[in-house]
Amino acid sequence: MSDALRIIPAVKHRIVRKATGGKTPYGLKVIDSCVTCPVHKDRLFCNLPPQTLARFDAISSSATYPRGAVLFVEGQEPRGVFVICSGRVKLTASAADGKSIILRIADPGEIVGLPATLSGKPYELSAEALEPIQANFVPRKDFLEFLGEHGEATLKVAVMLTDIYHALSHEVRYLGLSHSAEQKLARFLVDLAGADALAASGPVRTTLTLTHQEIAEMVGSSRETVTRLFAGFRKRGLIESHGSTLVFKDPRGLRSLAGA
């Protein structure tokens, strides 16, 4: 039995645990139902008519997961999708030598495992909780039937697939077209703060919760290189950091370095 398959029983055990009141696991604010979720109107897939959300609730299982929990692994046959209620999930591709790269980070309201679940082909990426999360799992058969019954949900899934395509295209562009690790990291930071924010003349603050290892996996570099480049950016007066707060002291200089 492969390592990937050995992960599955623990994941299944968490999937069948319904979220309940009382103490909240991992400090999360547990969402008991899609219908009563206070932010469902702000999220693309979750912003559905009440009767459609009620049907989705009936076929889904809600669970909480700690940081580092694996939802599914690359090459595994698709069991279904996970709709992220809170927290973030990193989606990675791995090489035979053990190296991995983070191709996308899924935010609350997004669906992970979508392309494989629709196509029936193995999961193309691995999904791991970047922080404590709550997610709704829907088995593949039930999810496909749900889409067949609710055209408005199918349209939102099509939009999400388009968003995934654009996000991956953007990732490939700056990984493939950047000329150096320094430029890749600068582009990553520009994306983190947003182009509009970095157009400001004064300092810009943002929150960075990723580790240097996770950033390295996003920009296709090593942790040591990322640490060295961060130190260089600080020395040149481009950035400074205070815990998880990152301050862009010279936004225009960083944009210039990124080629943006």
C-alpha positions in Angstrom: 0.0 0.0 0.0 1.4 3.4 -1.0 1.9 6.3 1.4 -0.8 8.2 -0.3 -3.4 5.5 0.5 -2.3 5.1 4.1 -3.3 8.8 4.7 -6.9 8.2 3.7 -8.4 6.4 6.8 -7.5 9.3 9.1 -9.0 11.8 6.7 -12.2 9.7 6.5 -12.5 9.6 10.2 -12.5 13.4 10.3 -14.9 13.8 7.5 -17.7 12.0 9.2 -17.5 14.1 12.4 -20.2 16.7 12.2 -19.4 20.2 13.5 -21.3 20.8 16.8 -21.7 23.6 19.3 -19.6 24.1 22.5 -15.9 24.2 22.3 -14.6 25.1 18.9 -11.7 22.9 17.6 -8.4 24.6 16.7 -9.9 28.0 17.7 -12.1 28.1 14.6 -15.5 29.8 14.5 -17.5 26.7 13.4 -20.1 27.2 10.7 -23.0 24.8 11.4 -24.9 25.1 8.1 -24.4 26.6 4.6 -27.9 28.0 4.8 -27.2 30.0 8.0 -23.6 30.8 7.2 -23.2 34.6 7.8 -20.8 35.1 4.8 -22.3 32.8 2.2 -23.4 35.7 0.0 -19.8 37.0 -0.2 -18.5 33.7 -1.6 -19.0 32.6 -5.3 -20.1 29.0 -4.9 -21.8 29.5 -1.6 -24.0 32.4 -2.8 -26.9 30.1 -4.0 -30.7 30.2 -3.4 -31.7 28.8 0.0 -33.3 25.7 -1.4 -30.1 24.9 -3.3 -28.0 25.4 -0.2 -30.3 23.2 1.8 -29.8 20.4 -0.8 -26.0 20.9 -0.6 -26.1 20.7 3.2 -27.9 17.3 2.9 -25.1 15.7 0.8 -22.1 17.3 2.6 -20.2 16.4 5.7 -18.6 19.2 7.7 -15.3 18.7 9.6 -12.4 20.6 11.1 -8.8 19.9 10.4 -5.5 21.0 12.0 -2.7 22.7 10.1 -0.9 20.1 8.0 -3.9 17.8 7.6 -3.9 16.2 4.1 -7.3 16.2 2.3 -6.1 14.3 -0.7 -2.9 13.4 -2.5 -1.6 13.7 -6.1 -2.4 10.6 -8.1 -5.2 9.4 -5.8 -8.5 8.5 -7.4 -11.0 11.3 -6.9 -13.4 10.7 -3.9 -15.1 14.1 -4.1 -14.6 17.8 -3.4 -13.9 19.9 -0.3 -15.6 23.3 0.0 -13.4 25.5 2.3 -15.5 27.2 4.9 -12.6 28.8 6.8 -8.9 28.7 6.7 -6.7 28.1 3.6 -5.5 25.1 1.8 -2.3 24.8 -0.3 -2.3 22.8 -3.5 1.1 21.3 -4.4 2.7 19.3 -7.2 5.6 17.0 -6.3 8.6 15.5 -8.2 10.0 12.0 -7.9 13.0 13.4 -5.9 10.7 14.7 -3.2 10.8 18.4 -4.3 7.4 20.2 -4.3 6.0 23.4 -5.5 2.8 25.2 -4.3 0.8 26.1 -7.4 -2.2 27.7 -5.7 -3.6 28.6 -2.3 -7.3 28.1 -1.9 -9.2 30.6 0.2 -12.5 30.3 2.1 -15.4 29.7 -0.3 -13.3 27.9 -2.8 -13.7 24.2 -3.9 -10.6 22.0 -3.9 -10.4 18.7 -5.9 -12.8 20.2 -8.5 -11.1 19.3 -11.8 -10.4 15.7 -10.8 -13.9 15.2 -9.4 -15.5 16.4 -12.6 -13.2 14.5 -15.0 -12.9 11.3 -13.0 -9.1 11.4 -13.5 -6.8 11.2 -10.4 -6.2 14.3 -8.3 -3.6 16.3 -10.2 -2.3 18.0 -7.0 -2.1 17.4 -3.3 -4.2 19.4 -0.9 -2.9 20.3 2.6 -4.3 22.6 5.3 -2.1 25.6 5.5 -3.7 26.5 8.8 -6.6 25.1 10.9 -9.6 24.8 8.5 -13.3 23.8 8.4 -14.4 22.2 5.1 -17.5 20.5 3.7 -16.8 17.2 1.9 -19.1 16.0 -0.8 -18.7 12.5 -2.4 -18.1 12.6 -6.2 -21.4 10.8 -7.1 -23.5 13.1 -5.0 -21.7 16.3 -6.2 -22.2 15.4 -9.9 -25.9 14.7 -9.3 -26.2 18.0 -7.4 -24.7 19.9 -10.4 -27.1 18.1 -12.7 -30.0 19.2 -10.6 -29.0 22.8 -10.1 -27.9 24.8 -13.1 -27.0 27.9 -11.1 -24.4 25.8 -9.1 -23.0 24.4 -12.4 -22.5 27.9 -13.7 -20.6 28.9 -10.6 -18.4 25.9 -10.9 -17.6 26.9 -14.5 -16.5 30.3 -13.2 -14.4 28.7 -10.5 -12.6 26.5 -13.1 -11.9 29.6 -15.1 -10.4 31.3 -12.0 -8.3 28.3 -11.4 -7.0 28.4 -15.0 -6.1 32.0 -14.7 -4.4 31.6 -11.3 -2.3 28.7 -12.6 -1.4 30.6 -15.8 -0.2 33.5 -13.7 1.9 31.2 -11.5 3.5 29.6 -14.5 4.2 33.0 -16.1 6.2 34.4 -13.2 7.9 31.1 -12.5 8.9 30.6 -16.1 9.6 34.1 -17.2 11.3 35.6 -14.1 15.1 35.7 -14.7 16.2 35.1 -11.2 15.1 34.0 -7.7 15.3 37.6 -6.6 12.8 38.6 -9.3 10.5 35.7 -8.5 10.4 36.7 -4.8 9.8 40.3 -5.6 6.9 39.3 -7.9 5.5 37.1 -5.2 5.6 40.1 -2.7 4.0 42.4 -5.3 1.1 39.9 -5.8 0.8 39.6 -2.0 0.3 43.3 -1.5 -1.7 43.9 -4.7 -0.7 46.1 -7.6 -2.9 49.0 -6.5 -1.4 49.1 -3.0 2.1 48.9 -4.3 1.5 51.9 -6.6 1.3 54.0 -3.4 4.3 56.3 -2.7 4.4 55.6 1.0 4.8 52.4 3.1 2.3 49.6 2.6 1.5 47.0 5.2 0.2 43.5 4.7 0.1 40.2 6.5 2.4 37.3 5.7 1.6 34.0 7.4 3.6 31.7 5.1 6.9 30.3 6.3 10.1 30.8 4.3 9.8 27.1 3.2 6.3 27.6 1.9 7.3 30.8 0.1 10.2 28.8 -1.4 7.7 26.2 -2.7 5.6 29.0 -4.3 8.5 30.6 -6.1 10.4 27.5 -7.1 13.5 28.1 -4.9 15.0 26.9 -1.7 14.3 28.0 1.9 17.9 29.2 2.3 17.7 31.3 -0.8 14.4 32.9 0.3 15.8 33.7 3.8 18.9 35.2 2.2 16.8 37.3 -0.2 14.5 38.6 2.5 17.6 39.7 4.5 18.9 41.5 1.4 15.6 43.2 0.8 15.6 44.5 4.4 19.2 45.7 4.1 18.3 47.6 0.9 15.3 49.3 2.6 12.7 47.6 0.5 10.9 45.9 3.3 10.8 45.4 7.1 8.9 42.8 9.2 7.3 42.7 12.6 6.0 39.2 13.3 3.4 38.4 10.6 3.2 42.0 9.5 5.3 42.9 6.4 5.9 46.5 5.6 6.8 47.5 2.1 9.0 50.6 2.7 9.8 51.2 -0.9 6.8 49.9 -3.0 8.1 51.4 -6.2 11.5 49.9 -5.8 10.0 46.5 -5.2 7.8 46.8 -8.3 10.8 47.8 -10.3 12.8 44.8 -9.0 9.8 42.5 -9.9 9.6 43.9 -13.4 6.0 44.9 -12.8 
